Amino acid sequence: MPKPGYIKRDGGGVELLDRGMQTGIVVREDDHLIVVDAKYYAATGKGSVPGWPDIVKQLYYQMALEKVVDGETVSNCFAFPAARNTSQPFSSAQVFLSKDLAADGFPEIGCIYIDIIEVMQAYCRGGEIRQVYSEPVDPVHVETVSL
């Protein structure tokens, strides 16, 4: 992944920072990569969702990954813990100019809700989680994640 660097005034080159971008989870489905950011927010209203810093980070992860992969599509999503049969109000996060006008050039960030009990059970048995994603991650796409 790309690293930030600082250009020296005296023409002495660039000093790269030791640490660059480090994604937590990247899921591959054929030629589609999904950058997943697991969150611990309830994600039930605007007071319990990731804020601007988390959104910007996801957008940059997607931009960076698109620069280093060839011939693959890249999308991203937030994954929120949810109990079975609970409200899952958000399908995506987006950057807006106003309530009715999305800003051009910013990809959507999908929102998925995952049953935390199912995750823990799958982890304990070394199994898989089957999660159905809706747009924008991928239209009605079933993804298997090995733990």
Backbone hydrogen bonds in HBPLUS format (Angstrom, degrees):
<---DONOR---> <-ACCEPTOR-->    atom                        ^
c    i                          cat <-CA-CA->   ^        H-A-AA   ^      H-
h    n   atom  resd res      DA  || num        DHA   H-A  angle D-A-AA Bond
n    s   type  num  typ     dist DA aas  dist angle  dist       angle   num
A0021-MET N   A0002-PRO O   3.35 MM  19  6.41 164.4  2.38 172.0 168.6     1
A0017-LEU N   A0004-PRO O   2.95 MM  13  5.94 172.2  1.96 164.0 163.5     2
A0006-TYR N   A0015-GLU O   2.89 MM   9  5.24 157.1  1.94 135.6 140.7     3
A0015-GLU N   A0006-TYR O   2.89 MM   9  5.24 163.1  1.92 146.1 150.4     4
A0008-LYS N   A0013-GLY O   2.95 MM   5  5.77 175.6  1.95 170.9 172.2     5
A0011-GLY N   A0008-LYS O   3.38 MM   3  5.73 158.7  2.43 112.9 113.8     6
A0036-VAL N   A0025-ILE O   2.87 MM  11  5.20 161.4  1.91 145.2 150.8     7
A0027-VAL N   A0034-ILE O   2.88 MM   7  5.09 162.3  1.91 147.7 149.0     8
A0034-ILE N   A0027-VAL O   2.82 MM   7  5.09 155.0  1.88 147.8 155.8     9
A0029-GLU N   A0032-HIS O   2.86 MM   3  5.17 161.1  1.90 154.5 160.6    10
A0032-HIS N   A0029-GLU O   2.97 MM   3  5.17 147.9  2.07 119.6 129.8    11
A0073-THR N   A0031-ASP O   2.88 MM  42  6.38 147.4  1.98 160.5 164.2    12
A0033-LEU N   A0073-THR O   2.81 MM  40  6.17 169.2  1.82 162.1 164.1    13
A0075-SER N   A0033-LEU O   2.92 MM  42  6.39 154.4  1.99 158.3 166.8    14
A0035-VAL N   A0075-SER O   2.91 MM  40  6.35 161.4  1.94 146.1 146.8    15
A0077-CYS N   A0035-VAL O   2.88 MM  42  6.34 152.2  1.95 160.6 159.5    16
A0037-ASP N   A0077-CYS O   2.93 MM  40  6.34 157.1  1.98 157.2 164.8    17
A0079-ALA N   A0037-ASP O   3.07 MM  42  6.04 161.0  2.10 131.3 132.1    18
A0039-LYS N   A0079-ALA O   2.82 MM  40  5.87 176.0  1.83 165.1 164.1    19
A0043-ALA N   A0048-SER O   2.72 MM   5  4.97 143.3  1.86 151.1 149.2    20
A0048-SER N   A0045-GLY O   2.94 MM   3  5.55 168.3  1.95 124.4 128.0    21
A0055-ILE N   A0051-GLY O   3.06 MM   4  6.32 159.3  2.11 155.1 161.7    22
A0056-VAL N   A0052-TRP O   2.88 MM   4  6.02 171.4  1.89 164.0 165.3    23
A0057-LYS N   A0053-PRO O   3.04 MM   4  6.17 158.0  2.09 142.5 148.8    24
A0058-GLN N   A0054-ASP O   3.06 MM   4  6.31 159.1  2.11 146.5 151.2    25
A0059-LEU N   A0055-ILE O   3.00 MM   4  6.30 161.6  2.03 154.0 159.1    26
A0060-TYR N   A0056-VAL O   2.90 MM   4  6.15 158.7  1.94 153.6 159.5    27
A0061-TYR N   A0057-LYS O   2.89 MM   4  6.14 154.5  1.96 149.5 156.8    28
A0062-GLN N   A0058-GLN O   3.05 MM   4  6.32 162.4  2.08 150.8 154.6    29
A0063-MET N   A0059-LEU O   2.98 MM   4  6.25 166.4  2.00 150.0 153.8    30
A0064-ALA N   A0060-TYR O   2.83 MM   4  5.92 165.4  1.86 153.9 157.8    31
A0065-LEU N   A0061-TYR O   2.92 MM   4  6.05 167.1  1.94 152.7 156.3    32
A0066-GLU N   A0062-GLN O   2.96 MM   4  6.11 157.1  2.02 151.4 157.7    33
A0067-LYS N   A0064-ALA O   3.04 MM   3  5.21 135.3  2.25  99.5 112.0    34
A0068-VAL N   A0065-LEU O   3.12 MM   3  5.32 141.0  2.28 102.7 113.2    35
A0069-VAL N   A0065-LEU O   3.13 MM   4  6.23 130.0  2.39 154.5 165.4    36
A0110-GLY N   A0076-ASN O   2.97 MM  34  6.23 155.6  2.03 147.5 139.6    37
A0078-PHE N   A0110-GLY O   2.72 MM  32  6.12 155.7  1.78 163.1 161.9    38
A0112-ILE N   A0078-PHE O   2.94 MM  34  6.29 164.9  1.96 163.7 168.8    39
A0080-PHE N   A0112-ILE O   2.79 MM  32  6.16 166.4  1.80 157.8 161.7    40
A0114-ILE N   A0080-PHE O   2.75 MM  34  6.06 162.9  1.78 166.4 172.4    41
A0082-ALA N   A0114-ILE O   2.86 MM  32  5.48 146.7  1.97 137.8 135.2    42
A0111-CYS N   A0091-SER O   2.94 MM  20  4.98 148.2  2.04 126.4 119.7    43
A0093-ALA N   A0109-ILE O   2.69 MM  16  5.00 147.9  1.79 141.0 152.3    44
A0109-ILE N   A0093-ALA O   2.86 MM  16  5.00 160.9  1.89 152.2 155.9    45
A0103-ALA N   A0095-VAL O   2.86 MM   8  5.70 169.9  1.87 136.6 140.1    46
A0097-LEU N   A0101-LEU O   2.73 MM   4  5.55 162.6  1.76 167.3 172.7    47
A0098-SER N   A0101-LEU O   3.35 MM   3  5.07 158.4  2.40 131.9 135.5    48
A0101-LEU N   A0098-SER O   3.07 MM   3  5.07 163.3  2.10 109.5 114.8    49
A0118-GLU N   A0115-ASP O   3.08 MM   3  5.36 116.8  2.50 102.9 117.2    50
A0119-VAL N   A0115-ASP O   3.05 MM   4  6.42 152.1  2.13 149.0 157.7    51
A0120-MET N   A0116-ILE O   2.96 MM   4  6.19 164.6  1.98 149.5 152.6    52
A0121-GLN N   A0117-ILE O   2.95 MM   4  6.15 161.1  1.98 150.9 156.3    53
A0122-ALA N   A0118-GLU O   2.95 MM   4  6.05 160.7  1.98 146.0 151.6    54
A0123-TYR N   A0119-VAL O   2.89 MM   4  6.08 155.9  1.95 149.5 156.6    55
A0124-CYS N   A0120-MET O   2.96 MM   4  6.15 160.8  1.99 148.7 153.2    56
A0125-ARG N   A0121-GLN O   3.15 MM   4  6.38 145.4  2.28 144.0 152.4    57
A0126-GLY N   A0122-ALA O   2.90 MM   4  5.81 107.1  2.44 136.7 154.0    58
A0127-GLY N   A0122-ALA O   2.74 MM   5  4.67 158.3  1.78 146.4 146.9    59
A0126-GLY N   A0123-TYR O   3.15 MM   3  4.99 154.0  2.22  98.1 106.0    60
A0147-LEU N   A0127-GLY O   2.97 MM  20  5.83 157.5  2.02 171.2 172.7    61
A0129-ILE N   A0145-VAL O   3.03 MM  16  5.33 149.9  2.12 138.4 147.2    62
A0145-VAL N   A0129-ILE O   3.05 MM  16  5.33 159.6  2.09 146.1 152.3    63
A0131-GLN N   A0143-GLU O   3.06 MM  12  5.51 164.7  2.08 158.4 161.5    64
A0143-GLU N   A0131-GLN O   3.10 MM  12  5.51 170.5  2.11 154.1 156.4    65
A0133-TYR N   A0141-HIS O   2.88 MM   8  5.26 175.6  1.88 160.8 161.6    66
A0141-HIS N   A0133-TYR O   3.14 MM   8  5.26 146.7  2.25 139.6 147.7    67
